């Protein structure tokens, strides 16, 4: 299992685990994070935007051009922003920390 720490907009730390090969969006949703994932991981929206901890960012595969284009549409983008649906968990990511942007809302949970 891969341990992930989500840091909410109010600095609450939420610990979660996912299996190698799973994606960060599904793990975050299972942990109750406000990651809507409107397109269900098909990379057609930016509602699963997260900010990856600087120390972890270099361990991720580079973002595709399509992902970069979608991040241009996301609010609160930072240099280490990624779409959580595009982050596949590996053993090397055990301990990964990601921040949920303050403007993230999951409209499914109203």
N, CA, C and O atoms as a Tinker XYZ file with bonds, in Angstrom:
   440  protein
     1  N      0.837000   -1.189000    0.000000    73     2
     2  CA     0.000000    0.000000    0.000000    64     1     3
     3  C      0.879000    1.250000    0.000000    63     2     4     5
     4  O      1.993000    1.249000    0.524000    81     3
     5  N      0.354000    2.300000   -0.593000    73     3     6
     6  CA     1.047000    3.575000   -0.702000    64     5     7
     7  C      0.326000    4.571000    0.203000    63     6     8     9
     8  O     -0.874000    4.798000    0.053000    81     7
     9  N      1.060000    5.161000    1.140000    73     7    10
    10  CA     0.462000    6.135000    2.053000    64     9    11
    11  C      0.514000    7.528000    1.426000    63    10    12    13
    12  O      1.528000    7.954000    0.873000    81    11
    13  N     -0.622000    8.215000    1.537000    73    11    14
    14  CA    -0.767000    9.563000    0.987000    64    13    15
    15  C     -1.273000   10.464000    2.100000    63    14    16    17
    16  O     -2.125000   10.062000    2.892000    81    15
    17  N     -0.748000   11.686000    2.161000    73    15    18
    18  CA    -1.289000   12.692000    3.072000    64    17    19
    19  C     -1.880000   13.813000    2.237000    63    18    20    21
    20  O     -1.189000   14.456000    1.447000    81    19
    21  N     -3.172000   14.033000    2.429000    73    19    22
    22  CA    -3.865000   15.150000    1.802000    64    21    23
    23  C     -3.907000   16.273000    2.821000    63    22    24    25
    24  O     -4.226000   16.045000    3.988000    81    23
    25  N     -3.588000   17.481000    2.390000    73    23    26
    26  CA    -3.656000   18.656000    3.258000    64    25    27
    27  C     -4.784000   19.522000    2.725000    63    26    28    29
    28  O     -4.733000   20.009000    1.595000    81    27
    29  N     -5.799000   19.706000    3.550000    73    27    30
    30  CA    -6.983000   20.442000    3.118000    64    29    31
    31  C     -6.713000   21.946000    3.105000    63    30    32    33
    32  O     -5.666000   22.409000    3.557000    81    31
    33  N     -7.665000   22.684000    2.587000    73    31    34
    34  CA    -7.547000   24.144000    2.513000    64    33    35
    35  C     -7.417000   24.773000    3.899000    63    34    36    37
    36  O     -6.855000   25.861000    4.026000    81    35
    37  N     -7.927000   24.111000    4.938000    73    35    38
    38  CA    -7.790000   24.642000    6.305000    64    37    39
    39  C     -6.672000   23.937000    7.071000    63    38    40    41
    40  O     -6.678000   23.897000    8.302000    81    39
    41  N     -5.717000   23.384000    6.332000    73    39    42
    42  CA    -4.494000   22.761000    6.861000    64    41    43
    43  C     -4.731000   21.503000    7.697000    63    42    44    45
    44  O     -3.874000   21.125000    8.496000    81    43
    45  N     -5.865000   20.861000    7.526000    73    43    46
    46  CA    -6.099000   19.566000    8.164000    64    45    47
    47  C     -5.361000   18.505000    7.359000    63    46    48    49
    48  O     -5.415000   18.503000    6.129000    81    47
    49  N     -4.680000   17.614000    8.046000    73    47    50
    50  CA    -3.965000   16.517000    7.392000    64    49    51
    51  C     -4.840000   15.267000    7.429000    63    50    52    53
    52  O     -5.273000   14.833000    8.497000    81    51
    53  N     -5.093000   14.698000    6.261000    73    51    54
    54  CA    -5.918000   13.501000    6.149000    64    53    55
    55  C     -5.053000   12.395000    5.549000    63    54    56    57
    56  O     -4.571000   12.511000    4.422000    81    55
    57  N     -4.866000   11.337000    6.307000    73    55    58
    58  CA    -4.052000   10.211000    5.860000    64    57    59
    59  C     -4.926000    9.240000    5.071000    63    58    60    61
    60  O     -6.073000    8.986000    5.441000    81    59
    61  N     -4.382000    8.703000    3.992000    73    59    62
    62  CA    -5.101000    7.738000    3.163000    64    61    63
    63  C     -4.097000    6.731000    2.614000    63    62    64    65
    64  O     -2.887000    6.948000    2.670000    81    63
    65  N     -4.611000    5.639000    2.088000    73    63    66
    66  CA    -3.777000    4.630000    1.447000    64    65    67
    67  C     -4.407000    4.206000    0.140000    63    66    68    69
    68  O     -5.629000    4.165000   -0.005000    81    67
    69  N     -3.545000    3.893000   -0.804000    73    67    70
    70  CA    -3.993000    3.384000   -2.088000    64    69    71
    71  C     -3.066000    2.279000   -2.540000    63    70    72    73
    72  O     -1.945000    2.155000   -2.047000    81    71
    73  N     -3.528000    1.491000   -3.464000    73    71    74
    74  CA    -2.726000    0.395000   -4.003000    64    73    75
    75  C     -1.828000    0.910000   -5.126000    63    74    76    77
    76  O     -2.171000    1.863000   -5.825000    81    75
    77  N     -0.687000    0.270000   -5.285000    73    75    78
    78  CA     0.173000    0.568000   -6.424000    64    77    79
    79  C     -0.656000    0.366000   -7.690000    63    78    80    81
    80  O     -1.327000   -0.655000   -7.843000    81    79
    81  N     -0.605000    1.341000   -8.594000    73    79    82
    82  CA    -1.357000    1.279000   -9.838000    64    81    83
    83  C     -2.665000    2.052000   -9.790000    63    82    84    85
    84  O     -3.237000    2.368000  -10.834000    81    83
    85  N     -3.143000    2.360000   -8.595000    73    83    86
    86  CA    -4.359000    3.164000   -8.485000    64    85    87
    87  C     -4.001000    4.604000   -8.816000    63    86    88    89
    88  O     -2.821000    4.949000   -8.883000    81    87
    89  N     -5.016000    5.459000   -9.027000    73    87    90
    90  CA    -4.676000    6.857000   -9.255000    64    89    91
    91  C     -5.097000    7.702000   -8.065000    63    90    92    93
    92  O     -5.981000    7.331000   -7.292000    81    91
    93  N     -4.450000    8.830000   -7.943000    73    91    94
    94  CA    -4.628000    9.698000   -6.786000    64    93    95
    95  C     -6.050000   10.233000   -6.676000    63    94    96    97
    96  O     -6.532000   10.451000   -5.565000    81    95
    97  N     -6.726000   10.448000   -7.784000    73    95    98
    98  CA    -8.108000   10.925000   -7.739000    64    97    99
    99  C     -8.986000    9.957000   -6.963000    63    98   100   101
   100  O     -9.712000   10.375000   -6.061000    81    99
   101  N     -8.936000    8.682000   -7.291000    73    99   102
   102  CA    -9.779000    7.690000   -6.611000    64   101   103
   103  C     -9.442000    7.596000   -5.128000    63   102   104   105
   104  O    -10.339000    7.465000   -4.296000    81   103
   105  N     -8.170000    7.662000   -4.794000    73   103   106
   106  CA    -7.767000    7.598000   -3.389000    64   105   107
   107  C     -8.299000    8.822000   -2.648000    63   106   108   109
   108  O     -8.821000    8.700000   -1.539000    81   107
   109  N     -8.169000    9.998000   -3.254000    73   107   110
   110  CA    -8.655000   11.220000   -2.634000    64   109   111
   111  C    -10.158000   11.215000   -2.445000    63   110   112   113
   112  O    -10.653000   11.626000   -1.395000    81   111
   113  N    -10.887000   10.757000   -3.442000    73   111   114
   114  CA   -12.341000   10.687000   -3.317000    64   113   115
   115  C    -12.738000    9.727000   -2.201000    63   114   116   117
   116  O    -13.643000   10.027000   -1.422000    81   115
   117  N    -12.073000    8.579000   -2.115000    73   115   118
   118  CA   -12.375000    7.598000   -1.064000    64   117   119
   119  C    -12.082000    8.166000    0.324000    63   118   120   121
   120  O    -12.708000    7.769000    1.306000    81   119
   121  N    -11.125000    9.100000    0.401000    73   119   122
   122  CA   -10.762000    9.725000    1.679000    64   121   123
   123  C    -11.639000   10.939000    1.994000    63   122   124   125
   124  O    -11.436000   11.603000    3.010000    81   123
   125  N    -12.614000   11.232000    1.123000    73   123   126
   126  CA   -13.539000   12.339000    1.361000    64   125   127
   127  C    -13.028000   13.699000    0.933000    63   126   128   129
   128  O    -13.572000   14.722000    1.350000    81   127
   129  N    -11.993000   13.731000    0.110000    73   127   130
   130  CA   -11.459000   15.006000   -0.363000    64   129   131
   131  C    -12.384000   15.595000   -1.426000    63   130   132   133
   132  O    -13.030000   14.853000   -2.165000    81   131
   133  N    -12.450000   16.939000   -1.506000    73   131   134
   134  CA   -13.339000   17.594000   -2.476000    64   133   135
   135  C    -12.739000   17.607000   -3.885000    63   134   136   137
   136  O    -12.520000   18.666000   -4.473000    81   135
   137  N    -12.484000   16.422000   -4.404000    73   135   138
   138  CA   -11.952000   16.271000   -5.759000    64   137   139
   139  C    -13.077000   15.705000   -6.619000    63   138   140   141
   140  O    -13.339000   14.503000   -6.611000    81   139
   141  N    -13.726000   16.581000   -7.350000    73   139   142
   142  CA   -14.923000   16.180000   -8.086000    64   141   143
   143  C    -14.627000   15.165000   -9.182000    63   142   144   145
   144  O    -15.319000   14.155000   -9.299000    81   143
   145  N    -13.607000   15.429000   -9.979000    73   143   146
   146  CA   -13.301000   14.502000  -11.067000    64   145   147
   147  C    -14.478000   14.352000  -12.022000    63   146   148   149
   148  O    -14.870000   13.236000  -12.364000    81   147
   149  N    -15.036000   15.475000  -12.449000    73   147   150
   150  CA   -16.230000   15.494000  -13.297000    64   149   151
   151  C    -16.105000   14.554000  -14.488000    63   150   152   153
   152  O    -17.072000   13.884000  -14.850000    81   151
   153  N    -14.941000   14.497000  -15.093000    73   151   154
   154  CA   -14.758000   13.680000  -16.302000    64   153   155
   155  C    -14.383000   12.235000  -15.968000    63   154   156   157
   156  O    -14.096000   11.444000  -16.865000    81   155
   157  N    -14.386000   11.895000  -14.685000    73   155   158
   158  CA   -14.073000   10.547000  -14.212000    64   157   159
   159  C    -12.697000   10.073000  -14.662000    63   158   160   161
   160  O    -12.515000    8.908000  -15.017000    81   159
   161  N    -11.740000   10.980000  -14.642000    73   159   162
   162  CA   -10.360000   10.613000  -14.953000    64   161   163
   163  C    -10.021000   10.554000  -16.422000    63   162   164   165
   164  O     -8.975000   10.023000  -16.795000    81   163
   165  N    -10.885000   11.090000  -17.264000    73   163   166
   166  CA   -10.640000   11.058000  -18.707000    64   165   167
   167  C     -9.837000   12.271000  -19.191000    63   166   168   169
   168  O     -9.659000   12.457000  -20.395000    81   167
   169  N     -9.361000   13.081000  -18.269000    73   167   170
   170  CA    -8.574000   14.273000  -18.538000    64   169   171
   171  C     -9.298000   15.223000  -19.501000    63   170   172   173
   172  O     -8.757000   15.640000  -20.525000    81   171
   173  N    -10.547000   15.548000  -19.130000    73   171   174
   174  CA   -11.335000   16.487000  -19.918000    64   173   175
   175  C    -11.800000   17.665000  -19.068000    63   174   176   177
   176  O    -12.605000   18.480000  -19.520000    81   175
   177  N    -11.295000   17.756000  -17.837000    73   175   178
   178  CA   -11.655000   18.864000  -16.953000    64   177   179
   179  C    -10.476000   19.105000  -16.015000    63   178   180   181
   180  O     -9.431000   18.468000  -16.149000    81   179
   181  N    -10.641000   20.010000  -15.082000    73   179   182
   182  CA    -9.564000   20.258000  -14.113000    64   181   183
   183  C    -10.088000   20.213000  -12.680000    63   182   184   185
   184  O     -9.505000   20.821000  -11.782000    81   183
   185  N    -11.194000   19.489000  -12.469000    73   183   186
   186  CA   -11.833000   19.463000  -11.149000    64   185   187
   187  C    -11.150000   18.519000  -10.164000    63   186   188   189
   188  O    -11.641000   18.325000   -9.052000    81   187
   189  N    -10.035000   17.938000  -10.558000    73   187   190
   190  CA    -9.275000   17.083000   -9.636000    64   189   191
   191  C     -7.881000   17.662000   -9.381000    63   190   192   193
   192  O     -6.962000   16.941000   -8.991000    81   191
   193  N     -7.738000   18.949000   -9.602000    73   191   194
   194  CA    -6.470000   19.658000   -9.425000    64   193   195
   195  C     -5.971000   19.546000   -7.992000    63   194   196   197
   196  O     -6.728000   19.772000   -7.048000    81   195
   197  N     -4.701000   19.198000   -7.829000    73   195   198
   198  CA    -4.030000   19.182000   -6.524000    64   197   199
   199  C     -2.676000   19.864000   -6.666000    63   198   200   201
   200  O     -2.158000   20.035000   -7.770000    81   199
   201  N     -2.118000   20.246000   -5.530000    73   199   202
   202  CA    -0.788000   20.842000   -5.506000    64   201   203
   203  C      0.129000   19.842000   -4.810000    63   202   204   205
   204  O     -0.033000   19.555000   -3.624000    81   203
   205  N      1.073000   19.325000   -5.547000    73   203   206
   206  CA     1.984000   18.294000   -5.045000    64   205   207
   207  C      3.098000   18.950000   -4.238000    63   206   208   209
   208  O      3.618000   19.996000   -4.625000    81   207
   209  N      3.461000   18.334000   -3.118000    73   207   210
   210  CA     4.578000   18.840000   -2.330000    64   209   211
   211  C      5.838000   18.931000   -3.170000    63   210   212   213
   212  O      6.135000   18.025000   -3.948000    81   211
   213  N      6.584000   20.023000   -3.019000    73   211   214
   214  CA     7.789000   20.250000   -3.842000    64   213   215
   215  C      8.755000   19.073000   -3.817000    63   214   216   217
   216  O      9.344000   18.724000   -4.840000    81   215
   217  N      8.916000   18.465000   -2.649000    73   215   218
   218  CA     9.866000   17.360000   -2.529000    64   217   219
   219  C      9.410000   16.110000   -3.280000    63   218   220   221
   220  O     10.204000   15.199000   -3.512000    81   219
   221  N      8.140000   16.067000   -3.657000    73   219   222
   222  CA     7.591000   14.911000   -4.372000    64   221   223
   223  C      7.407000   15.173000   -5.862000    63   222   224   225
   224  O      7.351000   14.233000   -6.655000    81   223
   225  N      7.314000   16.418000   -6.240000    73   223   226
   226  CA     6.962000   16.772000   -7.612000    64   225   227
   227  C      7.908000   16.143000   -8.638000    63   226   228   229
   228  O      7.452000   15.648000   -9.669000    81   227
   229  N      9.183000   16.156000   -8.380000    73   227   230
   230  CA    10.168000   15.600000   -9.308000    64   229   231
   231  C     10.101000   14.092000   -9.454000    63   230   232   233
   232  O     10.688000   13.535000  -10.382000    81   231
   233  N      9.398000   13.422000   -8.555000    73   231   234
   234  CA     9.280000   11.966000   -8.634000    64   233   235
   235  C      8.126000   11.514000   -9.524000    63   234   236   237
   236  O      7.988000   10.327000   -9.820000    81   235
   237  N      7.298000   12.468000   -9.946000    73   235   238
   238  CA     6.165000   12.140000  -10.814000    64   237   239
   239  C      6.616000   12.117000  -12.272000    63   238   240   241
   240  O      7.566000   12.799000  -12.656000    81   239
   241  N      5.917000   11.322000  -13.068000    73   239   242
   242  CA     6.147000   11.398000  -14.505000    64   241   243
   243  C      5.743000   12.793000  -14.963000    63   242   244   245
   244  O      4.812000   13.370000  -14.401000    81   243
   245  N      6.409000   13.348000  -15.957000    73   243   246
   246  CA     6.052000   14.696000  -16.411000    64   245   247
   247  C      4.608000   14.764000  -16.913000    63   246   248   249
   248  O      4.075000   13.789000  -17.443000    81   247
   249  N      3.997000   15.916000  -16.738000    73   247   250
   250  CA     2.639000   16.143000  -17.229000    64   249   251
   251  C      2.657000   16.190000  -18.756000    63   250   252   253
   252  O      3.596000   16.699000  -19.368000    81   251
   253  N      1.611000   15.655000  -19.345000    73   251   254
   254  CA     1.468000   15.730000  -20.801000    64   253   255
   255  C      1.084000   17.152000  -21.190000    63   254   256   257
   256  O      0.710000   17.960000  -20.341000    81   255
   257  N      1.180000   17.441000  -22.464000    73   255   258
   258  CA     0.768000   18.757000  -22.955000    64   257   259
   259  C     -0.719000   18.979000  -22.705000    63   258   260   261
   260  O     -1.134000   20.086000  -22.360000    81   259
   261  N     -1.527000   17.923000  -22.879000    73   259   262
   262  CA    -2.969000   18.034000  -22.621000    64   261   263
   263  C     -3.245000   18.360000  -21.158000    63   262   264   265
   264  O     -4.111000   19.180000  -20.856000    81   263
   265  N     -2.511000   17.720000  -20.249000    73   263   266
   266  CA    -2.693000   18.017000  -18.826000    64   265   267
   267  C     -2.296000   19.454000  -18.523000    63   266   268   269
   268  O     -2.996000   20.148000  -17.785000    81   267
   269  N     -1.189000   19.903000  -19.080000    73   267   270
   270  CA    -0.753000   21.290000  -18.882000    64   269   271
   271  C     -1.819000   22.270000  -19.377000    63   270   272   273
   272  O     -2.075000   23.289000  -18.736000    81   271
   273  N     -2.437000   21.961000  -20.515000    73   271   274
   274  CA    -3.490000   22.826000  -21.048000    64   273   275
   275  C     -4.675000   22.902000  -20.094000    63   274   276   277
   276  O     -5.232000   23.980000  -19.887000    81   275
   277  N     -5.066000   21.775000  -19.512000    73   275   278
   278  CA    -6.183000   21.769000  -18.569000    64   277   279
   279  C     -5.824000   22.496000  -17.278000    63   278   280   281
   280  O     -6.673000   23.164000  -16.688000    81   279
   281  N     -4.593000   22.374000  -16.839000    73   279   282
   282  CA    -4.173000   23.087000  -15.632000    64   281   283
   283  C     -4.250000   24.593000  -15.830000    63   282   284   285
   284  O     -4.457000   25.338000  -14.872000    81   283
   285  N     -4.085000   25.046000  -17.075000    73   283   286
   286  CA    -4.231000   26.481000  -17.361000    64   285   287
   287  C     -5.630000   26.979000  -17.025000    63   286   288   289
   288  O     -5.823000   28.174000  -16.801000    81   287
   289  N     -6.611000   26.074000  -16.986000    73   287   290
   290  CA    -7.995000   26.436000  -16.695000    64   289   291
   291  C     -8.345000   26.322000  -15.209000    63   290   292   293
   292  O     -9.399000   26.792000  -14.780000    81   291
   293  N     -7.479000   25.710000  -14.439000    73   291   294
   294  CA    -7.764000   25.471000  -13.020000    64   293   295
   295  C     -7.465000   26.731000  -12.200000    63   294   296   297
   296  O     -6.524000   27.470000  -12.492000    81   295
   297  N     -8.274000   26.956000  -11.181000    73   295   298
   298  CA    -8.043000   28.090000  -10.278000    64   297   299
   299  C     -6.975000   27.735000   -9.258000    63   298   300   301
   300  O     -6.887000   26.589000   -8.816000    81   299
   301  N     -6.169000   28.710000   -8.887000    73   299   302
   302  CA    -5.172000   28.510000   -7.834000    64   301   303
   303  C     -3.994000   27.645000   -8.227000    63   302   304   305
   304  O     -3.384000   27.003000   -7.372000    81   303
   305  N     -3.666000   27.619000   -9.504000    73   303   306
   306  CA    -2.560000   26.782000   -9.981000    64   305   307
   307  C     -1.233000   27.272000   -9.421000    63   306   308   309
   308  O     -0.986000   28.474000   -9.322000    81   307
   309  N     -0.395000   26.330000   -9.060000    73   307   310
   310  CA     0.953000   26.596000   -8.550000    64   309   311
   311  C      1.964000   25.853000   -9.432000    63   310   312   313
   312  O      1.567000   25.023000  -10.250000    81   311
   313  N      3.247000   26.134000   -9.281000    73   311   314
   314  CA     4.249000   25.451000  -10.109000    64   313   315
   315  C      4.238000   23.922000   -9.964000    63   314   316   317
   316  O      4.673000   23.212000  -10.870000    81   315
   317  N      3.746000   23.419000   -8.832000    73   315   318
   318  CA     3.720000   21.964000   -8.636000    64   317   319
   319  C      2.304000   21.395000   -8.758000    63   318   320   321
   320  O      2.017000   20.325000   -8.220000    81   319
   321  N      1.423000   22.104000   -9.459000    73   319   322
   322  CA     0.052000   21.629000   -9.663000    64   321   323
   323  C      0.024000   20.467000  -10.649000    63   322   324   325
   324  O      0.791000   20.419000  -11.611000    81   323
   325  N     -0.882000   19.538000  -10.378000    73   323   326
   326  CA    -1.136000   18.400000  -11.278000    64   325   327
   327  C     -2.603000   18.032000  -11.194000    63   326   328   329
   328  O     -3.304000   18.445000  -10.270000    81   327
   329  N     -3.065000   17.257000  -12.155000    73   327   330
   330  CA    -4.396000   16.665000  -12.095000    64   329   331
   331  C     -4.241000   15.324000  -11.389000    63   330   332   333
   332  O     -3.446000   14.483000  -11.807000    81   331
   333  N     -4.999000   15.133000  -10.324000    73   331   334
   334  CA    -4.824000   13.909000   -9.535000    64   333   335
   335  C     -5.176000   12.655000  -10.328000    63   334   336   337
   336  O     -4.681000   11.572000  -10.019000    81   335
   337  N     -6.026000   12.788000  -11.347000    73   335   338
   338  CA    -6.365000   11.617000  -12.161000    64   337   339
   339  C     -5.184000   11.133000  -12.988000    63   338   340   341
   340  O     -5.206000   10.015000  -13.503000    81   339
   341  N     -4.161000   11.954000  -13.122000    73   339   342
   342  CA    -3.000000   11.602000  -13.930000    64   341   343
   343  C     -1.809000   11.127000  -13.096000    63   342   344   345
   344  O     -0.735000   10.859000  -13.634000    81   343
   345  N     -2.005000   11.026000  -11.792000    73   343   346
   346  CA    -0.927000   10.555000  -10.916000    64   345   347
   347  C     -1.209000    9.110000  -10.545000    63   346   348   349
   348  O     -2.099000    8.823000   -9.744000    81   347
   349  N     -0.447000    8.208000  -11.131000    73   347   350
   350  CA    -0.564000    6.790000  -10.813000    64   349   351
   351  C      0.361000    6.480000   -9.641000    63   350   352   353
   352  O      1.535000    6.852000   -9.642000    81   351
   353  N     -0.182000    5.800000   -8.653000    73   351   354
   354  CA     0.604000    5.488000   -7.459000    64   353   355
   355  C      1.638000    4.408000   -7.750000    63   354   356   357
   356  O      1.350000    3.395000   -8.388000    81   355
   357  N      2.846000    4.656000   -7.262000    73   355   358
   358  CA     3.944000    3.693000   -7.334000    64   357   359
   359  C      4.513000    3.540000   -5.930000    63   358   360   361
   360  O      4.249000    4.366000   -5.057000    81   359
   361  N      5.281000    2.499000   -5.715000    73   359   362
   362  CA     5.900000    2.280000   -4.404000    64   361   363
   363  C      6.782000    3.455000   -4.019000    63   362   364   365
   364  O      6.920000    3.766000   -2.835000    81   363
   365  N      7.383000    4.112000   -5.008000    73   363   366
   366  CA     8.266000    5.252000   -4.748000    64   365   367
   367  C      7.508000    6.466000   -4.225000    63   366   368   369
   368  O      8.118000    7.375000   -3.663000    81   367
   369  N      6.213000    6.494000   -4.398000    73   367   370
   370  CA     5.410000    7.630000   -3.935000    64   369   371
   371  C      4.865000    7.417000   -2.521000    63   370   372   373
   372  O      4.054000    8.214000   -2.050000    81   371
   373  N      5.294000    6.367000   -1.847000    73   371   374
   374  CA     4.848000    6.123000   -0.476000    64   373   375
   375  C      5.241000    7.311000    0.398000    63   374   376   377
   376  O      6.420000    7.649000    0.505000    81   375
   377  N      4.247000    7.939000    1.018000    73   375   378
   378  CA     4.473000    9.130000    1.833000    64   377   379
   379  C      4.138000   10.434000    1.124000    63   378   380   381
   380  O      4.313000   11.512000    1.692000    81   379
   381  N      3.659000   10.343000   -0.112000    73   379   382
   382  CA     3.320000   11.521000   -0.920000    64   381   383
   383  C      2.413000   12.478000   -0.158000    63   382   384   385
   384  O      1.467000   12.056000    0.506000    81   383
   385  N      2.713000   13.778000   -0.260000    73   383   386
   386  CA     1.861000   14.818000    0.317000    64   385   387
   387  C      1.354000   15.719000   -0.793000    63   386   388   389
   388  O      2.119000   16.192000   -1.633000    81   387
   389  N      0.037000   15.947000   -0.779000    73   387   390
   390  CA    -0.584000   16.847000   -1.740000    64   389   391
   391  C     -1.549000   17.769000   -1.016000    63   390   392   393
   392  O     -2.183000   17.381000   -0.035000    81   391
   393  N     -1.648000   18.979000   -1.507000    73   391   394
   394  CA    -2.550000   19.980000   -0.940000    64   393   395
   395  C     -3.769000   20.112000   -1.850000    63   394   396   397
   396  O     -3.664000   20.116000   -3.077000    81   395
   397  N     -4.919000   20.220000   -1.206000    73   395   398
   398  CA    -6.162000   20.467000   -1.932000    64   397   399
   399  C     -6.326000   21.987000   -2.026000    63   398   400   401
   400  O     -6.361000   22.660000   -0.996000    81   399
   401  N     -6.425000   22.539000   -3.235000    73   399   402
   402  CA    -6.585000   23.993000   -3.363000    64   401   403
   403  C     -7.836000   24.482000   -2.633000    63   402   404   405
   404  O     -8.831000   23.764000   -2.540000    81   403
   405  N     -7.775000   25.693000   -2.125000    73   403   406
   406  CA    -8.881000   26.261000   -1.362000    64   405   407
   407  C    -10.171000   26.396000   -2.134000    63   406   408   409
   408  O    -11.246000   26.435000   -1.535000    81   407
   409  N    -10.091000   26.467000   -3.446000    73   407   410
   410  CA   -11.302000   26.641000   -4.237000    64   409   411
   411  C    -11.838000   25.326000   -4.785000    63   410   412   413
   412  O    -12.689000   25.329000   -5.675000    81   411
   413  N    -11.352000   24.207000   -4.269000    73   411   414
   414  CA   -11.856000   22.899000   -4.709000    64   413   415
   415  C    -13.192000   22.602000   -4.058000    63   414   416   417
   416  O    -13.362000   22.737000   -2.846000    81   415
   417  N    -14.134000   22.194000   -4.894000    73   415   418
   418  CA   -15.472000   21.842000   -4.401000    64   417   419
   419  C    -15.944000   20.612000   -5.159000    63   418   420   421
   420  O    -15.777000   20.510000   -6.374000    81   419
   421  N    -16.522000   19.701000   -4.437000    73   419   422
   422  CA   -17.090000   18.514000   -5.067000    64   421   423
   423  C    -18.595000   18.699000   -5.086000    63   422   424   425
   424  O    -19.261000   18.510000   -4.068000    81   423
   425  N    -19.129000   19.067000   -6.235000    73   423   426
   426  CA   -20.552000   19.349000   -6.346000    64   425   427
   427  C    -21.413000   18.109000   -6.107000    63   426   428   429
   428  O    -22.620000   18.226000   -5.896000    81   427
   429  N    -20.802000   16.920000   -6.138000    73   427   430
   430  CA   -21.542000   15.694000   -5.864000    64   429   431
   431  C    -21.889000   15.582000   -4.383000    63   430   432   433
   432  O    -22.773000   14.809000   -4.015000    81   431
   433  N    -21.199000   16.349000   -3.524000    73   431   434
   434  CA   -21.360000   16.221000   -2.079000    64   433   435
   435  C    -22.122000   17.386000   -1.474000    63   434   436   437
   436  O    -21.809000   17.791000   -0.355000    81   435
   437  N    -23.071000   17.921000   -2.139000    73   435   438
   438  CA   -23.834000   19.061000   -1.617000    64   437   439
   439  C    -24.920000   18.612000   -0.699000    63   438   440
   440  O    -25.661000   19.440000   -0.168000    81   439
